[in-house]
Amino acid sequence: MKTTEETLFAEASDQVESVTEFTRRVKSLLEGGIRPGWVRGEVSNLRAQASGHVYFSVKDAGAQLSAVLFRGDAARQTLALRDGLQILVYGELSVYEQRGQYQLIVRAVVEDGVGKLQREFEALKRRLAEEGLFAAERKRPIPALPSTIGFVTSPTGAAVQDFLRILMRRGWRGRVVVLPAKVQGEGAAVEMAGMLQVAQELGIFDLLVIGRGGGSLEDLWAFNEEALVRAVAACTVPVISAVGHEIDFTLCDFAADARAETPSAAAELITSHFVAALERAAQARTTMAAVIEGAVNGARERLDHARSRLRLLTPAAQVEQGQLRLDDLSNRLGAALRASVQFRRRQLAETQMQFVHRSPETRVQQESQRLLALWKRLQSVSPASVLNRGFTIIRDEKNRPVSRRAGVRAGQKLIAEFSDGTTRLRAE
């Protein structure tokens, strides 16, 4: 008899699926039955891979959903994801068969609460740009040294305090008129546009600033409303838009004649030419002082020189100069006479020496000494001198000197001459 387990296995043996087959059936059911859509949640477990894919989870208080942004979709996103960020994601469901888990393939990401506003912002920006409202040729130059500035903002906000503090710190000299208006919420854009109109009608302003401190996109939305953007672009007085923080951009920034990142930055921009003018004035003052000092010193030197010349031109000074010149000439004359006498003495001594060298007596002595030296040299080489030194002269019968042995014959008669006489010899 079969057990219950054996019976069930026998009945279901024809319907058994592999894990892969079962997972593929689940994948087909989920991906075919759940359409792409938007999901709201918080980013967690964010991981950016070297491949460019971005993996994360979207969670809320009750559940968690795995999500992936493939490289191509990730490159198109403008929102920087981070853990804890509230987002809206659009994508389709997919099953990762190797792990048997489902995940959301994300195609678009926007920050929760601003997605609709952001799309409205981009659409209005594109439309106004196509009208040429933001064109550079429409913008007017900002006055270098405005004397009266109107600031369209909330009079109780920190922005106006920061603005005024920077102006005072940089020593700006002028007048600031706060044109009060709401900068947030319903009716804010209309109030600010109305204040721009009032400022134009007053005709006392050289420059207008419109702005407020930072905030969320919703907080700053009044500066993106079409009515205010058009009012800023049409304003006949140059306008600086100073809305939010450095990373915030509004449509008023594009429509205004200049943008400042913050109200404080607007104050620095306005006073930049003023500060530069102060620096140039200080430099001019320093340069002028140096020029004046140089001129005074030069005049003082010329005056001292003139005084010296006047002192030299007085009669007493002329007499003193004459005496000095006379003494100088006297000294120069005495020195010249002494030098002339010494020169003549040297010439006389040289002439006397020449006379001594050229006198006949000296010449006779020199020639006598030279003849005596020649006579001594002749005597030293004479035959008698040779004989006196112990030498003998051999002569033949004809009294000719015999200088070689080879020239003597056996039996030849020779004469030997000594210093004290001669004797006859016969050669053997």
C-alpha positions, 0 to 999 in steps of 0.5 A: 500500500502506497503512503500519502507522500508517494501518492502525491508525488506520483500525481504531481510528477508530470507538473514539477518545474525547475527553479529556473522555469519557476523563476521565469514564470514569475518574471513573466507574470510580474513584468507583464502584469505590472506597468511602469510607474512612479514610486516615492521613497527614501534613498538608502544603500546607495552604491555607484559602480565603476561600470557607471551603474548605480544601485540603491534601495527606495524605502519607506516606513513599511517596505523596501524596493531594490532599484538600479540606474543603468549607466546610460540613464544615470548619465542623463540625471541632473539630481545627485543621489545621496542616502536619505534623499526623498525622491520620486523614481520612474521605472519598470519592474524586472526580476533578476533570475540569478538571485530570484529577486525583483527590482525596479529599473529606474529611468528618471529621478526627481526630488520629491515635492519639486518634480512638478515645479521643476518641470514647470520651471524648465518649461517656462524658462524655455518658452521665455528664452525662445521669446528672447526675454533672456537675451544678452542684448536686452540687458542694460549696464549696471551703474558704476557709482549709483547714488540711490538704490531701491531694494525690493524685498521683505523689510523683516528678512535677514537679506536686507540686513546682510545687504546693508551691513556689507554696504556699510562695511565697505564704506559705500556712500549713498541712499538705500530705499527698501521697497517692501513686498512679500517674497514668498507665498501667494501674491508675492510675485504680484507685490514685487512686480507692483513695487518695480512699477512704483520704483519706475514711476518715482524716477529717483533710483539709479539701480534696483535690487530684487531678492531674498535669502535662500530656501527650497524651490517652493520658497523661491517660486514667486521669483519664477512666476511669469508676471514677475519675470516679465516685469523684471525684464521690462523694467526701465531701471537696471535690475540686479537679481539676488535670490537665494544661495549660490546654488539657487537659480530663478527665472528672475536671475535670467531676466535681470540685467545682472545676477548676484548669488546672494544679497550680500554678493549684490552689495559687494557687486554694487560697491566694487566700483566704489571701493576701486574708486576709493583705492584710486583716490587713495593712490592719487592722494599718495602720488600727489603728496609725493609729487608735491613733496618732490616739487617742494624739495626741488624748489628748496634746492634751487633756492639754496643754489640761488642763495649760494650764487648770490653769496658768491656774487657779493663784492667781498666774495669777489675779492676773496675769490680774486685773492684765492685766484692770485694765490693759486696763480702765484703757487702755479707760477712758482711751481712752473719756474722750479720745474723749468729750472730743474728741467734746464739743469737736467738738460745741462747735465746731459749736455755735459755728459755728451761733451765728456763722451765726445771729447778727443782726450776721451776718444784717444784714451779709448782707442789707446786701450783698444790698441793695447788690447789688440797688441796683447792679443797679437803677442799672445799668438806670436811664434815667440810667445808660443816658444816661450810657453815651451813649444818647438818649431820644426823647419826644413832646409828652406826654413819652412815650418813642418806641420806633419810627420808624413812630410818628413823623409828619412835622413832629411835635415831639419832645424828645431827652433827653441825660445833661446835658439836653434839646433840642427837635426836629421830625421831617421 
